[in-house]
């Protein structure tokens, strides 16, 4: 999606083509050097645990013998996995659910984007779109407990009911789908709106002669199609924290997914054979889909994701103002209702316990979590810069292989049983170190930075090459000055993800007095019986509301920078 290059750049491209491979490698040497520190970090934190896990999947792994001493069993673990009715059911549930989610999310995003494009006021449309994206920053565990309260048979503020909907397979799946669409559905809609806005900008004065289909429907369809293809890269995963919060034995047969299967086999039962082989199988499937989606999107649909001419507050022509108003009122109304019950209602309702809030919400742990997460975010931003910069060179020798390697690493994910084994081997389990370390690497941010820069300023880098400016100087005088706003937005999103997640504390720290962030809210909810507090008592939900405020405030402060193509990374934080 790069801009057309000036004639001088074409000459530079021709000149580069005639250079030998060694000369081209020397020409771009800085691109290789800058990535070395990040490479060692990625290798130590991602690749090495994965390779150990891959090897262990062919072993009858015994923790006391380790990877080196456990007996080799070959493909037996994989054969047993496919013979397991539990795994086949989990895989079927996951694929069925993700197909429904991707299709439903795509249709809703397409319809909402077309409707909102009919709102003439750009500022009003921008604020409505931001409101529809806002649920992304609500922690999954808070959203899950909000749903449990809403659908409680005894404690729901909507009134008592004779049905336990979260205990029925059909309603459970519908509620889970609705919550995921609420949390993530605004992102593809925002991207589709950006595509529409960019198309209007490119037509300029000739906009009156264009049809609604060409100006609105076609760009929105391309953007949604690109997002749906990229979502295939996470085809065997779900929002684990949301699902784990809602999961209960009554819906085990239909709610069990591959993620939950690996968690139960590996972390709960220490049945490592199924856990290792299921993880590797899931990774292999996702990697194949991710590579296919990447090359399809890069070849035909990349422009739909990162629009250089998009202005979220621009005035648009065409479309139905009535349809836009209906979608805007309905969407923002739903979000405001959710925000009311999460952030306001707990403080208006009367608590029946005398336990003060400060005894349930340990402020030193909250402050420590904030410091650690911001530290991890800063390191993540530096890593993203160094990983992204080599991808801005169009003719970098080995550039395609480099991008494929990053996609392969991105698919490994975080919170895996492989990572747990490494942290255990390093003696870091039950310490705060893993909680910080897992936030160091964010491959998606590197791709987002690269795409934004290449799409808007790639011609300037070509010009810098033609003028003979050094790559070190180009990094600091061109790349960083042009991407600092999306970099800050990506950093804010990384902090929000780290702050909102309870999984690292849950997996790596057994001592509840060391738990940080959202794990404090989860502890309060699940220890309420021991404390003599009713599960529906508002004091518990006040903890969730207070812990959810920093992400909300951060989003509102950086709304203009976050909303847009940068939010694409949110689709992969699941």
Helices and strands as residue ranges (DSSP letters): H 7-17, H 21-27, H 29-34, H 36-42, I 43-47, H 48-56, E 59-60, H 66-69, E 71-72, H 76-83, H 85-116, H 122-134, G 135-137, H 140-150, G 165-167, H 169-203, G 204-209, H 212-212, I 213-217, H 218-231, G 232-234, H 240-246, G 249-251, H 252-255, H 258-262, I 263-268, H 272-296, I 297-301, H 302-305, H 321-339, I 340-344, H 345-348, H 357-360, H 363-389, G 390-392, H 399-410, H 417-425, H 433-437, H 443-466, H 471-474, I 475-479, H 480-500, H 503-508, G 512-514, H 518-526, H 528-531, H 538-557, H 559-562, G 565-572
